[in-house]
Amino acid sequence: MNRFPTGKLFRADDGVDLVLTRTFRAPAEDVWASVTEPERTARWFGPWEGEAGPGRTIRVQLVFEEKAPWAEMRIEACEPPRRLEITAKDAAGSWHLELLLSKAGGGTELRFVQHLASAEGIGEIGPGWEYYLDLLAASHDGSAKLEFDDYYPAMKPSYEQLTVTEPEA
């Protein structure tokens, strides 16, 4: 199956933001549940354990990664059903992420933002998030199983050619 890269890079005060969006034919509360409830995150990212809340750290199992490792995720902000901000730490490093939900027509737009110090490594980072966000969409609409090989290395050149632009208004 051919997948197409959707990510964009925007200049930020402290680096660059990688931004990807997906639109769901579902209310924000349902999409919110898919990104916050452990039994639903397990379908597209991995289950989590711990006591969730701003300033707290949970553990998430990355079931779609080799050896299904666990990662710590500190919840920086949680504003249901509109905004979730986390800082994740795993063997690959630290990741500062935001999920922003808004109304879009009769459904919900999810705007995924990864705050990066620079665009270095974007050829590996972007395709991975495309894969995970498409897994999220598939968990919602029941579409066919996805293969990471459809994303990486196929999307790597497109991501490496992205240029940083000014933030959207």
C-alpha positions as CSV (number, residue, x, y, z in Angstrom):
1,M,0.0,0.0,0.0
2,N,1.3,3.5,-0.9
3,R,1.4,5.9,2.0
4,F,2.1,9.6,1.6
5,P,4.0,11.8,4.0
6,T,1.9,14.5,5.6
7,G,4.2,16.1,8.1
8,K,5.4,19.7,8.1
9,L,8.1,21.5,9.9
10,F,7.5,24.9,11.5
11,R,10.0,27.3,13.1
12,A,9.5,27.4,16.9
13,D,11.0,29.7,19.6
14,D,13.4,26.9,20.8
15,G,13.8,24.8,17.6
16,V,11.3,23.3,15.1
17,D,7.9,21.6,15.4
18,L,7.0,18.6,13.4
19,V,3.3,18.8,12.8
20,L,1.0,16.0,11.5
21,T,-2.8,16.0,11.4
22,R,-5.5,13.4,11.1
23,T,-9.3,13.9,10.9
24,F,-11.7,11.5,12.5
25,R,-15.5,11.1,11.9
26,A,-16.0,11.0,15.7
27,P,-16.6,13.5,18.5
28,A,-13.5,14.9,20.3
29,E,-14.5,12.9,23.4
30,D,-14.1,9.6,21.5
31,V,-10.8,10.6,19.9
32,W,-9.7,11.8,23.4
33,A,-10.5,8.4,24.8
34,S,-8.4,6.8,22.1
35,V,-5.3,8.8,23.2
36,T,-5.8,8.6,26.9
37,E,-7.5,5.3,28.0
38,P,-5.0,2.4,28.4
39,E,-7.3,-0.2,26.8
40,R,-7.7,2.1,23.7
41,T,-4.1,3.3,23.5
42,A,-3.1,-0.4,23.5
43,R,-4.8,-0.8,20.1
44,W,-2.5,1.7,18.3
45,F,0.5,2.6,20.5
46,G,0.6,0.5,23.7
47,P,-1.1,0.1,27.1
48,W,0.0,2.3,30.0
49,E,0.0,2.0,33.7
50,G,0.3,4.4,36.6
51,E,-1.8,7.2,38.0
52,A,-2.3,9.8,35.3
53,G,-2.5,13.5,35.8
54,P,-0.6,16.7,35.2
55,G,2.9,16.5,36.8
56,R,2.7,12.7,37.1
57,T,4.6,10.0,35.2
58,I,3.1,6.9,33.7
59,R,4.8,3.9,32.0
60,V,3.8,3.0,28.5
61,Q,4.6,-0.2,26.7
62,L,5.6,0.4,23.1
63,V,4.0,-2.8,21.7
64,F,4.7,-2.0,18.1
65,E,8.4,-1.5,18.7
66,E,11.0,-4.3,18.6
67,K,10.9,-6.2,22.0
68,A,8.0,-4.0,23.2
69,P,10.0,-1.8,25.6
70,W,8.5,0.4,28.3
71,A,8.9,4.1,28.3
72,E,8.2,6.7,30.9
73,M,5.9,9.6,30.0
74,R,5.5,12.6,32.2
75,I,2.1,14.4,31.7
76,E,2.9,18.1,31.4
77,A,-0.7,19.2,30.6
78,C,-4.0,17.4,30.4
79,E,-7.0,19.5,29.3
80,P,-9.8,17.0,28.2
81,P,-10.9,16.7,25.5
82,R,-8.6,19.2,23.8
83,R,-5.0,19.1,24.8
84,L,-2.5,16.5,26.0
85,E,1.2,17.4,26.4
86,I,3.8,14.8,27.5
87,T,7.5,14.4,27.7
88,A,8.5,10.8,27.0
89,K,11.8,9.2,27.8
90,D,13.1,5.9,26.4
91,A,16.3,4.4,25.1
92,A,16.2,6.7,22.1
93,G,16.1,9.9,24.1
94,S,13.5,12.4,25.2
95,W,10.5,13.4,23.2
96,H,8.3,16.5,23.9
97,L,4.8,15.9,22.3
98,E,1.5,17.6,22.1
99,L,-1.9,16.3,20.9
100,L,-4.4,19.0,20.1
101,L,-8.0,18.2,19.2
102,S,-10.5,20.6,17.6
103,K,-13.8,20.4,15.8
104,A,-13.5,19.8,12.0
105,G,-16.8,19.7,10.1
106,G,-18.8,17.0,11.7
107,G,-15.7,15.3,13.3
108,T,-12.5,16.0,15.1
109,E,-9.0,17.1,13.9
110,L,-6.1,15.8,15.8
111,R,-3.0,17.9,15.5
112,F,0.1,16.0,16.6
113,V,3.2,18.2,17.4
114,Q,6.6,17.0,18.3
115,H,8.8,19.9,19.6
116,L,12.4,19.3,18.4
117,A,15.6,21.2,19.0
118,S,16.4,20.8,15.3
119,A,15.3,18.9,12.2
120,E,18.2,16.5,12.6
121,G,17.0,12.9,12.2
122,I,13.6,13.9,10.8
123,G,13.9,11.2,8.1
124,E,13.5,8.6,10.9
125,I,11.2,10.5,13.2
126,G,8.5,11.6,10.7
127,P,7.7,8.2,9.1
128,G,7.4,6.7,12.6
129,W,4.7,9.2,13.6
130,E,2.9,8.7,10.3
131,Y,2.7,5.0,11.1
132,Y,1.5,5.5,14.6
133,L,-1.1,8.1,13.6
134,D,-2.4,5.8,10.9
135,L,-2.6,3.0,13.4
136,L,-4.7,5.4,15.6
137,A,-7.0,6.1,12.6
138,A,-7.2,2.3,11.8
139,S,-8.2,1.6,15.4
140,H,-11.1,4.0,14.9
141,D,-12.3,3.0,11.5
142,G,-11.4,-0.7,11.5
143,S,-9.3,-0.5,8.4
144,A,-6.7,-3.1,7.4
145,K,-3.5,-3.9,9.4
146,L,-0.6,-1.6,8.7
147,E,3.0,-2.5,8.0
148,F,5.8,-0.3,9.1
149,D,7.7,-1.1,5.9
150,D,5.1,1.0,4.0
151,Y,6.4,4.0,6.0
152,Y,10.1,3.5,6.5
153,P,12.3,3.8,4.6
154,A,9.8,4.8,1.9
155,M,9.0,8.2,3.5
156,K,12.5,9.0,4.7
157,P,13.6,11.0,1.6
158,S,10.4,13.1,1.6
159,Y,11.0,14.0,5.3
160,E,14.7,14.7,4.7
161,Q,13.7,17.2,2.0
162,L,11.2,19.1,4.3
163,T,12.0,22.8,4.8
164,V,11.2,24.7,8.0
165,T,8.5,27.3,7.5
166,E,7.0,30.0,9.6
167,P,4.2,28.8,12.0
168,E,0.7,28.6,10.6
169,A,-1.5,31.5,11.7
